[in-house]
């Protein structure tokens, strides 16, 4: 399963538009920020 998803990811990522890549990056940053806030609030 890991190697299957690894081979499928680059092709799917390349076919995405620039807006979707930015949207994904913002989502990941927001998720990381939320995790950091939870970690520091303890």
VENURVEN-V391521 format. One record per helix or strand of 2 or more residues. SS is the DSSP state (hx for helix, st for strand). FROM is the first residue (numbers start at 0). LEN is the number of residues. If there is no record, write none. Layout:
ss = {SS	SS}
from = {FROM	FROM}
len = {LEN	LEN}
This chain:
ss = {hx	hx}
from = {1	17}
len = {14	24}
